[in-house]
Amino acid sequence: MKSRRGTIAAITAAVAAYLEEEAKALAPAVPQVGPAVAFSPWGSSGREEIMRMRMLWQRRIVSR
């Protein structure tokens, strides 16, 4: 009876290990995050100026 219990325990452990390996293999890979880009007020003000000029061009207030 002991050998049968040992065999069942070994099979159960092997199946559990297999299922764990499969779960790890199928899990989506975690993307590596690059360094954070610092906020630059210069870029923001430049985009605002471009939008302001486009608005004026559309209203024909400023010539190109």
Residue pairs with C-beta under 8 A, 6 or more apart in sequence:
53 62
56 62
57 64
